[in-house]
Amino acid sequence: MTHLMILPVVIPMLAAAWLLLNHRASIGRQRVWSILSTSLLVALGVWAVTAAQADYHTYWLGNWQPPFGIVLVLDRLSAMMLLLAALLALFCVLYASRGSDREGSHFHALFQFQLMGINGAFLTGDLFNLFVFFEILLLASYALLLHGGGRARSRAGLHYVIINLLGSALFLLALGILYGLTGTLNMADLAVRIAAANPDDQTLLKGAALLLMVVFGIKAAILPLLFWLPRAYSAASAPVAALFAIMTKVGFYAMVRVLLIVFGLDSAQPLNADVFLWLWPLALVTLGLGAIGILGAASLRTMAAYMVILSSGLLMASFAMAEATVLAASLFYLLHSTCLAAVFFLLADLIGRQRAEGYDLLSVTAPLTNRWLLGTLFLVAAASMAGLPPFSGFISKAWLLQNAVSHPKYLWLWGITLVAGLFMIAALSRAGSGWFWKPEPYTGRQRRRLDPARVATVSVLIGISAALALFAAPVMDYMSATAGQLYQPSAYVEAVLGESAMANGGHNP
């Protein structure tokens, strides 16, 4: 495989290093470097999606043979996530370059370090390196959350740091258990060795799997590990919060990858069954709590934060059904919900800049300029996020609920999802009618000018969501093939280790 596979990690790393070494460079030069780096990641994402449709691709750093070296693995899921992260990051950095990056120091360097961590987490085939990339993206996200300062961000940042430090400690504990029992942390090698593990080790292995569920549950924000998210996301600046929309999806990705590959190779007695047993009710309650939070939110930023929680709950509930068809539909929903959550964070900032008070509180009636344009953007985004036809939200939810019928407990998912959609429609209707239907007249001497670059960024991001609906058929085909690939862990193991390693219980002879 070509060296292109490592570039999604190397490019943002080099860009961040250059930005740190040249921190005295003008903000214009920093923006150019950051936008150029992120644009290259988009191109690499397109290449990855194209390349991954053929087969698995592996890249061994230093040419160390499996399972002893650091390995990167590209498949359909990791390629899709690379492209999604790059596209979202490009819109966020373009939006931030209109002034948000001036609120504090080293914004673009931190932004690139976070992309390095996110892309590394999507590509790595080793659990310890997954931990390392988690720490890189979390360290960058700590600083980005606090970027610009302020009491609200400092308080939210403290909670964010504490809960994620706890997650890091539990991650290390789980890795220690797995390494002590198997002698490896390569995911493919772990899968083989866990499938052939001594029955006396089953309890400890199940404990490690549950610990990893907690760790990834913190990242994905599922109950009871989600209460840090609304305050943290609503306190961050708009482009940072929009990028954070994919952070919970990193947790979902890690859970899917580890549970289906590492703990799912033995189809007769899979160790992930206990995790799914716990994940199902927790995900449903998370879905319901997200809907209640949306209905009771006091600002559009807080509402957007609870939209992230709701999407995490629906993704985890669909994954807990342990069916390939349901997972395929949930991956379509992942694309839709990530883009729309980012849109709402950016829309909250746009609306706040146009209101006389300069914020997005729902309970405060204030004069609003450019209400027809902003109202149109809000209407399209709200209809799609709520799942109304013919938008991507309707297609993804309809496909998911249709495929879920084969599960014996599907009525729970149907009921909570439909009620959550009703709550979202009510909340968004209340917000939209209050802001755009009968706003107070603007009496100030100077009307607030709407930044066309910011509007264009939000409009194109909404357009991507619309494109998901227009090209739903090929996207569905890709997601179905991705889910089928994920439920064949033996193919992943063979691609990484080779047939001889599988026959010899993991290590090559």
N, C-alpha and C positions, 0 to 999 in steps of 0.2 A: 504494500500500500504506500502511496506517496506521502510526503511529509505534510500534505495539506491537512491531515487529520489533527495535527498538533497546533496548527495556526490559530484556532479559536481560543486557545489558552495563551499562546505566545504573543499574539498581536496586542491584546489589551494589557498584558504584562509589560511589554516594551513601551507601549504608549504611556502607561502610568509611570514607569520609571523615568521616561523623558520629561513628562510633565512635572514630576517632583524635582528632578535635577535642574529644570529650567522654570522654577516656580516664579521667578521674577519676570518672565516673559509677559508680554501684553495679553490681556484677556482675549483679544481677537485671535492671537496665535494659538492659545490654549484651546479655544473653541474649534479652530480648524483641525488641530491634531485629534481632538476627541471625536469630532464628527467624521473625519476621515477613517479613523480606527473602527468606529461603529459601522460605517458604511461597508468596510471590508468584511466585517463579520456578517453582514446581510448577504453579501456575495458568497461567502463561505457557507452560510446556511442554505442557500439555494443549491450550491454544489452538493452539500451533504444529503439533502433530501433526494436529489437525483441519484447519487451514488448508492444510497442505502436501499433503494428499491431492488437492486440486484442481489445483494447478499450481505452478511456481516462483514465488517472490515475491522482489522485489529492493527494496532501500532504499538510496538514494544520499544520503550525508551532505552537507549544504549544497546539495543539488540540482545538484551538478556532474554533467554528462553523461558517460556512459561513453566511453572507459575511464579518464578522467583523475581522477575523484573516488574517494573511499573507498566501497566498495559492500559491503553485507551481502546474502547470498543464503540464502533459506530453501527447503529442499526436504525430501523425506521423510527422508533420512539425518540432516541437521542437526537437524530437529525431533525425531527419535527420540533423538538424543544429548542434546539440551537437556533433554528430559523425564527421561531416565535420570540425568543429572548432578544435576538438581534434586531428584529423589526420594532419591537416595543422599545428597546433601548434607543434606537435611532430617533423615534418620535420624542422620547423623553429628553434626549440631549438637545434636540432642535428647540424644544419648548424652553428648556433651561437656559439656552443661549440667548434668549430674549431678555435676560436680566436676572433670573433666579440664581444663576451661578455666581453673582456678585455678592450674595448675602454673607458669604464666608470664604475661608481659604481652601485651596486644593480641591475644589468641587470635582473638576474633570479627572484628576488623578484618582480620587476615591471612586468615581463612577467607573473608571476602567478597571480598577482592582475588583470591584464588585462583579463586573462582567467576566473577569478572569475566573473568579470563584464559581459563578453560575455555570459557565461553559465547562469548567473542569468537572463539576459535579455531574453534568449530563454525560460526559465522555468516559469517566474513569471506570475501570473494571475491577477496582480494588477497594475494599471497605476502608482501609486506613487512609488511602488517598481521598476517599469520599469525605472522611472526617477533616482532612487537611483543607480541602476546597470549601467545606462548610465553614471552617474557621476564617478563611480568607474573605468569603463573601459576608460573613457576619461582622467581622471587624470593620470592613468598609461600610456596611450598612449602619453600624453604630455611629460612625462619624457622619455619614450622610443624614441620618435622622437628626443629629444635633446641629447640622450645618445651618448657620444663621443665628444660633443661640436662642435664648428666651426661656422663661420659666416653664412653660407648657412642654417644650421639647425636652428640657432637662429632666423633668419629672417622668415623662413618657420614656425617655431614653434609659433612665435608671431601671424601670420595670422591665424594659426590653432586654437590657444587659443581664439582669439577675436571672430571668427565666431561661435565657439562652445559655448562660453559663451552667445552669443546672442540666440543661439538655446535653451540653458538651461533656459534662462529667459522666452522665449516664451512658453516653455514646462510648466513651473510653472503657467503661465497665463492661459493656456488652462486647466490645472488641476483645477485651482481655479474656472473657469467658470463651469466646469462639476460638481465639488463638490457642488458649490453653488446652482446649479439647481437640482441635484439628491440626494445629501447627501451621496454619495458613490463613490469609485474609483475602486472597484472590477470589473473586466471587464465583468464578467457574469451578475452581479447585475446591472451594468451600461447599458448593452444591454437591459435588461428587462425594466428598468425605462425610458430609452430614447425612446423605442418603445411605451411606454404608456404615454409619456410626453404631457403636455398641449400644444395645438397649438401655444399659445402665446410665448412659449419658443423655438420654432423651429429655429428662426433666430439666437439666441445665441448659440444653439447647432450646427448649421451649421458653425457658426463662430469658435467654438471650434474645429470642425473637420478640417476646413481649416488651423487653427493654427497648429494642429498636423501634417497636411500634410507638412507645412513649416519646422517644427522641424525634422520630419523624412526625408524630402527632403535634409536637410543639412547633415544628417548622410549618406544618400544614394548618395549624390553628383549629384543632378539634377539641371538643369538650372533654375534660375540664381545663384544657391547656390553652385557651383562646383569649382570656380576658386582657392580656397585654396588647392585643392587636388593635382594637378600636381607638384607644388613646394614642398609640404610637403612630398609626397610619394617618389619623386626622391631624396630628401635630406636625408631621413632616411637611416640607414644601411640596407643591403640587407635582413637579416632575419626579421627585424622589418617591412620593407615595404611588405615583403611576408605575414606576419601575418595581416598587415593592409588590405590585399586583401579581407578579410572577414568583415572588418568594415562596408563597404558600404552595405553589405548583411544584417547586423544587422538592418540598417535603412529600407531596403526593407522588412525584416521579421516583424518589428514593424508596418509598414504601412499595410501589409497584415493582420496581426493579429487584429489590432485595427479597420480598416475599415470594415472588413468582420464580425467580432464578435460584437464589441461595436456599430457600426453604421449600421449594416446590418441585424439585427434581424427582423425588420419590412419589409418584402419583398414587401408589397404594396406601401409603401412610404419610401424607404431607404434614410437615410441622407447622405450616401456616394456618391450619384449620382453627387452632385455638385463637390466633390473632383475629381471623375473620369473625369468630364468635363474639369477641369483645368489640370489634370495630363496628359491626352493624348497628347496635343500639346507640353507641356514642355518636356515630355519624348522623343518625336520624335526629337525635336531640340537638346536635350542632346545626343541622339544617333548620329545625324549628326555631332555635334561638336566634339564628341569623335573620329569619323572617320577622320575628318580634322586634329585634334591634332596628331593622329597617323602618318598621312602622313607628317606632318611638324615637327615632333619631332627631336631634335638635338642629343638625346642620347637614348640608349635602355631603361634606367630607366624611362625617360620621356615618351617614347613610351608605356611602361608597365603601367604607371599611366593613360594614356589616354585609354588604353584597359579597365581599371577598370571603367572609365567614360562611355565608349561605352557599356559595359555590364550592367551598371546601367540603362542607357537609354533604352536598349532593354527589360530589366526586367520590368521596370516601364510601358513601352508602352504596353507590353503584359498583365500586371495586369490591366491597365486602360480599356482593352477590356471587363473586367468583365464577363469572360466566364471560366468555370471550365476546359475545355479541353485545352484552351490556357495557363491557369495558370499551368497546369500539365507539359506542354512542357517547360514553362519558368523555372520551378523548376529543370528540367533536365539540362537546360542551366546554371542555377546557379551553380550546381556542377562543370560542365565543365569549366566555365569561371573563377571561383574562383581558382581552381587548376592551370590552365594555367597562370593566371596573376601572381600567386606566383612563378611559374617556371621562368617566364621572369625576375622578380626581382632578383632571384638567379642566373640566367644565365648571367645577366648584370654584376654581381659581379665576376662570374667565368671568363668571357671574359676580364673584366678590369684587373684582376690579371695576366692574361697571355699576355697582351699587354705591349709593352716596356714603354709606357707612363703611364700605370696603370689605364686607365679609358675607358669608353665605348662610347665616342663621335663617331657619325656616319660620321662626316666630316673629321676626321683625319685618314689618312692611316698610319698604324704602324705595325711593325713586330708582329706576333702572333704565339705563340707556341701551340702545341697540337691541331692544327686547324682541323684535321680530326675528332677527337672525339667530340670537341666542335661544329663543323659544323653539325655533325650527330644529336646531341641533339637539336641544334637550328632548323634544318630542320623539325624534327618530331614535335617539339613544335609549330613552325610557321604554318605548314600544318594543325594541329589540331585547333589552335586558329583562323586561317583564314576560317575554315569551309570546308576544302577539304575532300572528301571521302578517306578512309573509317573511318575517325577518329570521335571522339565524338562530335567535333564542327559541323561537317556536319549533324550528326544524330539529334542533339538538334535543330539546325536551321531549318532543313527540317521538323521536327515534329511540330515545332512552327508555321512555315509559312503555313503548310498544315492545321493546326487547325484554323488558323486565317482567313481562307477564308470565314467562316460563318459571320464574322463581316462586317458591311456595309462599313467601311473605311479601309479594309484590304490592299488595294493597296498602301496606304501611308506607312504602315509597310513593305510591300514587297519591295517597291522601295528603301526606305532609308536603309533597312537592306542589300539588295544586293549591293547597291553602297558602303556602309560602308565595306562590305566584299572585294570588289574590291580595295578600298583604302588600306585596311590592307594587302592584297596580294602584292600590289605595294611597300608599305613601308617595309615590311619584306623581299621582294626580293631584294630591294636596299641595305638593311643592310647586308643581308647574302652574297650577291655577293661581296660587298666591303670588308667584313672581311675574308671570307673563300675561295673565288674563286681565287683571285690573290693578296694575301697579299705580302708586302715587305719581302724580306728575313731577317731572324734574324741574326744580325751581332755581338751581344753581346757575351762576353766570357762565360757567364753562362746562360743556358736556364732555364726558369722559370718552376719549378716543379709543376705539377697539383696535388692538394690534392685529393686523391682517395675517402676520406670520403665525401667531398663536392660533387664530381661528383656522387657518389652513391646516395646521398640524392636527387639531382635533377633528376637523372635517375628514381628512384622509384616513385617520384612525377609525372613524365611524364607517368610512367607505370600505375598509378592510373587512369589517363585520358584515357589511352588505354583500361583499364579494363571496363570503362564506355561504350565503344563501343562494347567490347566483350560480356558484360552482359547487353546489352541495354534493352532487353525484360523484365526481372524481375525488372529492375530499372524503366522502363516506367510504369509497373503495380503498383509499389509502389507510383510513382508520381501521377498517375491517382486517386488512392485511397486517397492520401493526399489532392489533390485538391477537390475531392468530399466531404471529411470531412470538409474542410474549408468553403465550400458553404452550410453547414448545421449548422449554428450557434446555432440553438435550441438544438442540441445534446450537444454542448459545455456547454451551459447554464444549461442544465439538469444535466450534469455530475458534475458540480461545485456546483450548488445550490440545485438540486433535483426538482422533479415535484411539490411539494407543494409550494416551493418558487416561481416558475414560475406562479403558479395559483394565488398567493397572491401579485403579482407585484414586486417581488424581494426578500425582507427579509423573512426569515422563521418565521412562526407565533410562 
